[in-house]
């Protein structure tokens, strides 16, 4: 390859397998005011880097603890010891022998963010994309690689990581594509390029405000899982891959890299559930089910999605039972929540349709058994049995014996088929019996709600009333913009 061809190659942006480089690359696309990666042209790279350079030069003469020093503080978490934030950047003398001025500091930043002269390029390929590298780089210029164990420092005798200019620029643009706190940052990554481009573009538009003014965002909006949920709600296309949260800090103190992932089925289910109006009634109930006096429901829901997805169903089913046992249950809402739980079974757990149909048929039979009861006692009893598989098995078998011997039995055949007994109680690892029991309770409550069942025993104390939707959750659900001040 000729020298001219090598220089031309350094203006072409590519996507590498490195998640943070990909986030930074899409940030460059947004900084160049391009809607799509395919629209990015060689002349757009200098345009995007002009924005990075202007913000870095401006921040270099500010102090991280000052009111307008947020971008300076952010740089410490991405590029420690860089000319824009090095503790000694003002010390010593300038080229003319005089004490350093702001201009000297800013000139050093301009030199740092300029492509090296071609004569100094090493005979090495970029570690990320394989093209000609323009230098070797370490902690000062690129964030963590794969884990916290990789300390992102250059060992003795090693020049660093070989990077081409576009890949290096991607790391320089990385802060614009992240959720910034001034400490650890949050990057949202996906191999679905459409989703990644959309989420990074929204983040860049917001961060440009902070880079210009240097002021920090208001408190709130820093819950990492909610960052992902907000991005999912904002995306209007079907997700083709999962979503990964990268929480990292490249500072010299407290270096950090955490990874959290949503697989594609769950990510797509959450996107549809919190986005579309016809699902928002059930989603609102699901948020209420996760709320507590100290924690916003959206926050708990998002955390469960990343850490314990099965708890989403458990919380939803608990809400359904508690609501039906209350003084004035909303039957239509309960039916909607049951549909949402069934969609979780179908779309996230990929449940066998025959298995789900048989559990639902059993739930209808149980509802027929419980419907004549006007007190809360029998439904409470059934709900309590679900916590102990042995007790539930005995309870179901005893009811089966009673109704099989009656001529006026409200259903034909056994109360619980042999196949459903296996689904509810088989302890094998490939059988999520816990979920099947939750699905059974959801089906019973759904059918009773369809029948309009309400406890009529006034002398019996109702269950604790289901909490109303918190105001901060209401704002989050009803907001269509990128408002981050609702999460605490």
C-alpha positions in Angstrom: 0.0 0.0 0.0 1.4 3.4 -1.0 1.8 6.2 1.5 -1.1 8.1 -0.1 -3.4 5.1 0.1 -2.5 4.6 3.7 -3.4 8.2 4.5 -6.7 7.9 2.7 -7.4 4.7 4.7 -7.0 6.7 8.0 -10.2 8.7 7.2 -12.5 5.7 6.8 -14.4 4.8 10.0 -15.1 1.1 10.6 -16.7 -0.9 13.4 -14.5 -3.3 15.3 -15.4 -6.1 17.7 -14.6 -3.8 20.7 -17.9 -2.7 22.3 -16.5 0.7 23.5 -15.0 1.4 20.1 -18.4 0.7 18.5 -20.1 3.1 20.9 -17.5 5.8 20.2 -17.8 5.2 16.4 -21.5 5.8 16.5 -20.8 8.9 18.6 -18.6 10.2 15.8 -21.4 9.5 13.3 -23.8 11.6 15.5 -21.2 14.3 16.0 -21.0 14.6 12.2 -24.8 15.0 12.1 -25.2 11.8 10.1 -28.3 9.6 10.8 -26.8 6.3 9.8 -23.3 4.8 9.8 -23.6 4.1 6.1 -23.9 7.8 5.5 -20.6 8.6 7.2 -18.0 9.9 4.7 -14.2 10.4 5.0 -14.7 14.2 5.3 -17.0 13.6 8.3 -14.2 12.4 10.5 -12.4 15.7 10.7 -15.8 17.4 11.2 -16.6 15.2 14.2 -13.1 15.5 15.7 -13.4 19.3 15.4 -16.2 19.1 17.9 -14.2 16.8 20.2 -11.2 19.2 19.9 -13.3 22.3 20.6 -14.8 20.8 23.8 -11.5 19.5 25.0 -9.7 22.8 24.4 -12.5 24.6 26.3 -12.5 22.2 29.2 -8.7 22.1 29.5 -8.5 25.5 31.2 -11.3 24.8 33.6 -11.1 23.1 37.0 -12.9 19.8 37.6 -14.5 21.1 40.9 -15.7 24.4 39.4 -19.3 25.0 38.4 -18.4 24.8 34.8 -15.8 22.0 35.1 -18.0 19.0 34.5 -16.4 18.1 31.1 -13.0 18.5 32.7 -14.1 16.1 35.5 -15.5 13.6 32.9 -12.1 13.5 31.1 -10.4 12.2 34.2 -12.6 9.1 33.9 -11.8 8.5 30.3 -8.3 10.0 29.6 -6.3 10.2 32.8 -3.1 12.2 32.5 -4.0 13.6 29.1 -2.9 17.1 28.3 -6.4 18.4 29.0 -6.5 17.2 32.7 -2.9 16.4 33.7 -2.2 17.9 37.2 1.0 19.5 35.9 -0.5 20.8 32.7 0.1 24.4 33.9 3.5 23.8 35.5 6.8 24.5 33.9 7.6 26.9 31.1 6.2 27.3 27.6 8.2 27.2 24.4 9.3 30.8 24.8 10.7 30.2 28.4 7.8 32.0 30.1 5.4 30.4 32.6 2.7 28.4 30.8 -0.4 30.2 29.9 -3.9 29.0 29.0 -2.8 29.1 25.4 0.1 26.7 26.1 -2.3 24.2 27.7 -4.7 24.5 24.8 -2.0 24.0 22.2 -0.9 20.9 24.0 -4.5 19.6 23.7 -4.6 20.4 20.0 -1.3 18.5 19.5 -2.7 15.5 21.5 -5.8 15.2 19.4 -4.0 15.6 16.0 -3.2 12.6 13.8 0.5 11.8 14.1 2.7 12.6 11.1 2.8 9.6 8.7 6.6 9.4 9.1 6.2 8.3 12.7 3.6 5.6 12.1 4.8 2.2 13.2 5.0 -0.9 11.0 2.0 -2.5 12.7 -1.6 -3.2 12.1 -4.4 -1.8 14.3 -5.2 -4.2 17.1 -9.0 -3.7 16.5 -9.5 -3.5 12.7 -6.1 -4.7 11.2 -5.5 -1.5 9.2 -2.3 0.4 9.4 -1.7 1.8 12.9 -0.7 5.4 13.5 0.9 4.7 16.9 0.8 2.7 20.1 -1.6 3.8 22.9 -2.4 3.0 26.5 -4.5 4.2 29.4 -4.3 7.9 28.5 -6.1 7.4 25.2 -8.3 4.3 25.4 -10.6 2.9 28.0 -10.5 -0.6 29.5 -10.4 -3.6 27.1 -12.3 -6.6 28.4 -12.2 -6.7 32.2 -11.0 -5.0 35.2 -8.2 -7.5 35.4 -6.8 -5.8 32.4 -5.4 -2.8 34.1 -5.1 -0.8 30.9 -1.6 0.2 31.6 1.5 -0.3 29.4 4.0 -2.7 30.8 7.7 -2.1 30.6 9.2 -3.0 27.3 5.8 -2.7 25.5 4.8 0.3 23.5 1.0 -0.1 24.0 -1.9 -1.1 21.8 -1.6 -0.4 18.1 -4.5 1.7 16.8 -5.4 3.3 13.5 -6.6 6.9 13.6 -10.4 6.2 13.1 -10.3 3.7 16.0 -8.4 6.0 18.2 -10.9 8.8 17.4 -13.7 6.5 18.4 -12.2 6.3 21.9 -11.8 10.1 21.9 -15.5 10.4 21.1 -16.6 7.7 23.6 -17.7 10.2 26.4 -20.4 11.7 24.1 -22.1 8.3 23.7 -22.2 7.4 27.4 -24.4 8.2 30.4 -22.0 10.5 32.3 -21.9 11.0 36.1 -18.5 12.5 36.5 -17.3 9.2 38.0 -18.1 5.8 36.5 -19.8 6.0 33.1 -22.5 3.8 31.6 -22.2 2.6 28.0 -25.1 0.8 26.3 -24.0 -1.6 23.6 -25.7 -4.0 21.2 -24.8 -5.9 18.1 -28.0 -4.5 16.6 -26.5 -1.5 14.9 -29.8 0.2 14.4 -30.5 0.2 18.1 -27.0 1.2 19.0 -27.1 4.1 16.6 -30.4 5.3 18.0 -29.4 5.1 21.6 -26.0 6.7 21.1 -27.5 9.6 19.0 -29.9 10.5 21.7 -27.0 10.4 24.3 -24.8 12.6 22.1 -27.5 15.2 21.7 -27.8 15.4 25.4 -24.1 15.4 26.2 -23.3 18.1 23.8 -25.1 20.5 26.1 -22.9 19.4 29.0 -19.7 19.7 27.0 -20.6 23.2 25.9 -21.6 24.7 29.2 -19.4 22.4 31.4 -22.3 22.1 33.9 -23.2 18.7 35.4 -26.6 17.0 34.8 -29.0 17.2 37.6 -29.1 14.4 40.1 -31.1 11.4 39.0 -31.1 9.3 35.8 -28.0 7.4 36.9 -29.5 4.0 37.6 -27.7 1.9 35.1 -30.5 -0.5 34.4 -33.0 2.3 33.9 -30.6 3.8 31.3 -31.2 0.6 29.2 -35.0 0.6 29.8 -35.2 4.2 28.7 -33.3 3.4 25.5 -35.5 0.4 24.8 -38.6 2.5 25.2 -37.3 5.1 22.8 -36.5 2.6 20.0 -39.2 2.1 17.4 -37.9 -1.0 15.6 -37.7 -4.7 16.5 -34.5 -5.6 18.3 -32.4 -8.3 16.6 -29.9 -8.8 19.3 -29.4 -8.4 23.1 -28.4 -5.3 25.0 -25.3 -5.0 27.2 -24.6 -2.5 29.9 -21.0 -1.6 30.4 -20.2 0.4 33.6 -16.6 1.5 33.6 -14.1 4.0 35.0 -10.7 4.5 33.5 -9.5 6.8 36.2 -6.2 6.1 37.9 -8.1 5.5 41.1 -11.0 3.0 41.3 -10.6 1.5 37.8 -13.8 -0.4 37.1 -15.5 -2.5 34.5 -18.9 -4.2 35.1 -21.0 -6.0 32.5 -24.7 -6.7 32.6 -26.7 -8.2 29.8 -30.3 -8.6 28.5 -30.7 -11.4 26.0 -32.7 -10.5 22.9 -36.0 -12.1 23.8 -36.2 -10.3 27.1 -34.9 -7.0 25.7 -37.5 -7.1 22.9 -40.3 -8.0 25.3 -39.4 -5.0 27.6 -39.2 -2.7 24.6 -42.7 -3.5 23.4 -44.1 -3.6 27.0 -43.0 -0.2 28.0 -43.4 1.5 24.6 -46.8 0.6 23.1 -50.0 2.3 24.4 -52.1 -0.9 24.4 -49.6 -2.6 26.7 -49.1 0.4 29.1 -52.0 -0.4 31.3 -50.4 -3.8 32.2 -47.0 -2.3 32.3 -48.2 0.4 34.7 -49.5 -2.4 37.0 -46.2 -4.2 36.7 -44.4 -1.0 37.8 -46.8 -0.7 40.8 -46.0 -4.3 41.7 -42.3 -3.5 41.9 -42.6 -0.2 43.8 -41.8 0.3 47.5 -41.8 3.2 49.9 -38.1 3.6 49.2 -37.6 2.5 45.6 -39.2 3.6 42.4 -41.0 0.8 40.7 -39.3 1.4 37.3 -35.9 1.1 39.1 -36.8 -2.3 40.7 -38.3 -3.6 37.5 -35.2 -2.7 35.5 -32.9 -4.2 38.1 -34.9 -7.5 38.1 -34.7 -7.6 34.3 -30.9 -7.7 34.4 -30.4 -9.7 37.6 -33.5 -11.9 38.2 -35.9 -11.9 35.3 -38.1 -14.5 36.8 -38.9 -12.1 39.6 -40.8 -9.9 37.1 -43.4 -12.6 36.8 -43.4 -13.3 40.6 -44.0 -9.6 41.3 -46.7 -9.4 38.7 -48.6 -12.4 39.9 -48.4 -11.2 43.5 -49.9 -7.9 42.4 -52.7 -9.7 40.7 -53.6 -11.9 43.7 -53.4 -8.9 46.1 -55.5 -6.8 43.9 -58.3 -9.4 43.5 -58.4 -9.9 47.3 -58.7 -6.2 47.8 -62.0 -4.3 48.4 -62.4 -3.0 44.8 -60.4 -5.0 42.3 -60.0 -3.7 38.8 -61.0 -6.8 36.8 -60.1 -5.4 33.4 -56.6 -4.5 34.6 -56.1 -8.0 36.0 -56.9 -9.5 32.7 -54.4 -7.2 31.0 -51.7 -8.2 33.4 -52.4 -11.9 32.9 -52.0 -11.4 29.1 -48.7 -9.7 29.8 -47.5 -12.6 31.9 -48.5 -15.1 29.2 -46.6 -13.0 26.6 -43.5 -13.4 28.9 -44.0 -17.1 28.8 -44.3 -17.2 25.0 -41.7 -14.6 24.0 -39.0 -14.8 26.7 -39.2 -18.3 28.1 -40.3 -19.7 24.7 -42.8 -21.9 26.6 -44.3 -24.8 24.7 -47.8 -23.8 23.6 -49.3 -27.2 24.6 -47.9 -26.8 28.2 -49.3 -23.3 28.6 -52.7 -24.3 27.3 -53.0 -27.2 29.7 -52.0 -25.0 32.7 -54.5 -22.4 31.6 -57.2 -25.1 31.3 -56.4 -26.2 34.8 -56.6 -22.6 36.0 -60.1 -22.3 34.6 -61.2 -25.5 36.5 -59.7 -24.1 39.7 -61.5 -20.8 39.2 -64.7 -22.7 38.7 -64.1 -24.4 42.1 -63.3 -21.1 43.8 -65.9 -18.9 42.2 -68.8 -19.9 44.4 -66.9 -18.9 47.5 -67.8 -15.3 48.6 -65.0 -15.0 51.2 -61.3 -14.4 50.7 -60.4 -17.5 52.7 -60.3 -20.2 49.9 -58.3 -18.0 47.5 -55.9 -17.1 50.2 -55.5 -20.7 51.1 -54.8 -21.7 47.5 -52.3 -18.8 47.2 -50.5 -19.9 50.4 -50.2 -23.5 49.1 -48.2 -22.3 46.2 -45.2 -21.5 48.5 -44.8 -25.2 49.3 -44.9 -27.7 46.5 -45.7 -30.6 48.8 -48.6 -28.8 50.3 -49.9 -27.6 47.0 -49.8 -31.2 45.6 -51.8 -32.5 48.5 -54.3 -29.6 48.2 -54.8 -30.2 44.5 -55.2 -34.0 44.9 -57.7 -33.6 47.7 -59.8 -31.2 45.6 -59.7 -33.6 42.7 -61.1 -36.4 44.8 -64.0 -34.3 46.1 -65.1 -33.1 42.6 -64.6 -36.3 40.8 -67.2 -37.9 43.0 -69.8 -35.2 42.4 -72.5 -35.4 39.8 -72.7 -31.6 39.6 -68.9 -31.2 39.2 -68.3 -27.9 37.4 -65.9 -29.5 34.9 -65.2 -32.8 33.1 -62.3 -35.1 33.9 -59.7 -34.6 36.6 -58.9 -31.2 38.1 -55.2 -31.6 37.3 -54.0 -33.8 34.5 -50.9 -36.0 34.9 -49.0 -33.8 32.4 -49.8 -30.6 34.4 -48.7 -32.3 37.6 -45.3 -32.9 36.0 -45.1 -29.3 34.9 -46.0 -28.1 38.4 -43.8 -30.4 40.5 -41.0 -32.0 38.4 -37.7 -30.7 39.9 -35.6 -31.3 36.9 -33.4 -28.4 35.7 -35.1 -28.2 32.3 -38.6 -27.7 33.9 -39.2 -24.2 35.4 -41.8 -25.5 37.9 -41.7 -22.2 39.8 -42.9 -20.4 36.7 -45.6 -22.9 36.0 -47.0 -22.5 39.5 -46.9 -18.7 39.0 -48.7 -19.1 35.7 -51.3 -21.3 37.3 -52.1 -18.6 39.9 -52.2 -15.9 37.2 -54.6 -18.0 35.2 -56.9 -18.5 38.3 -57.0 -14.8 39.1 -57.5 -14.0 35.4 -60.5 -16.3 35.1 -62.0 -15.1 38.4 -61.6 -11.5 37.1 -63.3 -12.4 33.9 -66.2 -13.8 35.9 -66.3 -10.6 37.9 -65.5 -12.3 41.3 -65.3 -10.0 44.3 -65.1 -10.9 48.0 -68.5 -10.2 49.6 -67.7 -11.0 53.2 -67.7 -7.6 54.9 -66.7 -9.1 58.3 -63.5 -10.4 56.9 -60.5 -8.1 56.8 -59.3 -7.5 53.2 -55.7 -7.8 52.2 -53.6 -4.7 52.3 -54.7 -2.4 49.5 -52.4 -2.4 46.5 -50.4 0.8 46.5 -51.3 3.5 44.0 -48.8 4.4 41.3 -46.0 6.6 42.6 -45.8 10.0 41.1 -42.2 9.5 39.9 -43.2 6.3 38.2 -46.2 8.0 36.6 -44.0 10.7 35.1 -41.6 8.0 33.7 -44.4 6.0 32.1 -46.2 9.0 30.6 -43.0 10.8 29.5 -42.1 10.5 25.8 -38.8 12.5 26.0 -35.4 11.7 27.4 -36.2 13.0 30.8 -33.7 11.6 33.3 -34.7 13.5 36.4 -37.4 11.0 37.4 -35.1 8.1 38.4 -33.6 8.2 41.9 
